[in-house]
Amino acid sequence: MLLTLFDRIGESNPQLFREIKGRFIPRNLWVTFFCSSVAQIFLFLSFSKQNCISYTGSECASFNLEISWQIIYRILNWILPILLITNGVYGLINDVAQEQRKGTLNFIRFSPQSTQSILLGKILGVPSLLYLGIALVIPLHLASGLFAGLPLSSIIGIYALWAVGCALFYNSALLYTLQNSDKMEAKTLAGGGGFLAFLVGLAYIGIIDFAVDWFKPKVIECLTTVPGNNNLNSCQTNGGLNWQWFFLPIGNQPVFAYGLAFMTVTIGAYWYWQAANRRFSSRHLTLISKQQSYQLVACFELWLLGFSLPELKPVVTNNDLGLGFGLLFFLTPLVLIIVAVNLTPNYQALLDWSRYKHLEFKGEKYSLIRDLIWGEKSPAIVAVAINLLITALIWLPWMLLTLQKSWSENIQSPQVVLGWLMTMNVILIYVAIAELLRLTKTPSWLIFASTGAIAIALATTTIWHLEVQNLLLVQFLLIFSPFPIVSLALGGTTITFFGLLAQLGTLSLLIWQLTGKVRKIGVSSSQSYLSTVDS
């Protein structure tokens, strides 16, 4: 039966069969069974004690075994996912980095297997012994949770969060390794990634543990105080946090909070998976395609919008309108800049596109607009503009529904629309600068450093604003920061008007320079030579 199972694995995923075959040797299996059994016995004996329930004279006639199930459950609730995350990430990074160094990963790339099959085989196969060891402990964890009073649905929900959490960490580990395997030694890369996974994993597990502690007493109280109520999902807790997402009470109803958490982590794992697949296929491709960027931005902005819509309720006062404002004008620009940088092709890709773009559409009439919107090697500025429009369309109902509200005396609702228009201009300016830097063979780290310098300049001008009387220069500089809405908050119609003109003028100049640069590098060396000979 076991051989039949291995044969089926080999037929469906040869990479997984290769990984399991190299690890499931008798010595490794015996060590895994021994370590798991010893750990469970030690944990069970450490939190068990015998209580005497009857005496015959001075001697105890019968004993009662008392087991601290809740303590066992809480310990395993932290140890098991930490082992899965930390050891799994370390093993994946070390294995992929070593294969990349030895060249065997390049050999695997030429196999008939798909990229998804190879990477899935790595994720399922490299930590396979770890999976086996954890699976042997799951019965004790499940039993201790049930004896501690947790509903079965809650424990299964925690397992599901562990699973999608591991998927997120493992996919990000693959991407991290494929990006940096040629820059560091395998052990160094794995050590840094494992330590980072340990820190972030602690936070992730802590959030899950906090949520269980937050909802558990309220749900138990609901189940015990409402006669005939055995439905966990119908128990809406009172006195919880007033958090809502698309008007769903995630702050005081467990089923909605769990659903949002599961969906968020799953979508995050999916996008890391897509990026890892593209990086594994080719190191010269951008992390995401233009089509994927449209989907990613739409998903992220809809997710953010869900937290902002509850602000539109009539009971909410003007002073409470701040979350959506911050998400749209402070978090979104940073995310869009990161997306834009990862959409920008490298120098060689831009060079090939400028010279041979008309040859990539065999049998079809070449369309520059279509290429700029969907092409892999074309400049990213048009795609970023589309992402900005997608963001504007998603948030437009929120902007229109807040026409009767204001955030402060200086920012009225019409200025919110103007503020987003100025934010779009600024991001396009940054993208045009990034494209020009790419055409001069500037490395990615310098582009990120330039973005960081802009953020530092913003902080400096904001601090300066607290100490100066004349705010005109500060306002003008803030108009070119990632958050020009701050300049609108400081007031001043004249400086806003001239700042908007300066934005449009700068963007036009950069696009003109970018177009000229692309045309210049599009002329091949032979064409330049022939034009010189003719003259």
Secondary structure as GFF3:
##gff-version 3
##sequence-region A 1 535
A	DSSP	alpha_helix	2	12	.	.	.	ID=ss1
A	DSSP	alpha_helix	14	23	.	.	.	ID=ss2
A	DSSP	alpha_helix	26	46	.	.	.	ID=ss3
A	DSSP	beta_strand	48	56	.	.	.	ID=ss4
A	DSSP	beta_strand	59	67	.	.	.	ID=ss5
A	DSSP	alpha_helix	69	102	.	.	.	ID=ss6
A	DSSP	alpha_helix	104	109	.	.	.	ID=ss7
A	DSSP	alpha_helix	115	125	.	.	.	ID=ss8
A	DSSP	alpha_helix	128	147	.	.	.	ID=ss9
A	DSSP	alpha_helix	152	180	.	.	.	ID=ss10
A	DSSP	alpha_helix	186	225	.	.	.	ID=ss11
A	DSSP	three_ten_helix	232	234	.	.	.	ID=ss12
A	DSSP	alpha_helix	254	281	.	.	.	ID=ss13
A	DSSP	alpha_helix	290	308	.	.	.	ID=ss14
A	DSSP	three_ten_helix	309	312	.	.	.	ID=ss15
A	DSSP	three_ten_helix	318	320	.	.	.	ID=ss16
A	DSSP	alpha_helix	323	326	.	.	.	ID=ss17
A	DSSP	pi_helix	327	331	.	.	.	ID=ss18
A	DSSP	alpha_helix	332	343	.	.	.	ID=ss19
A	DSSP	alpha_helix	347	356	.	.	.	ID=ss20
A	DSSP	three_ten_helix	357	359	.	.	.	ID=ss21
A	DSSP	alpha_helix	368	374	.	.	.	ID=ss22
A	DSSP	alpha_helix	381	401	.	.	.	ID=ss23
A	DSSP	alpha_helix	413	438	.	.	.	ID=ss24
A	DSSP	alpha_helix	444	465	.	.	.	ID=ss25
A	DSSP	alpha_helix	472	479	.	.	.	ID=ss26
A	DSSP	alpha_helix	485	489	.	.	.	ID=ss27
A	DSSP	alpha_helix	493	522	.	.	.	ID=ss28
A	DSSP	alpha_helix	525	534	.	.	.	ID=ss29
###
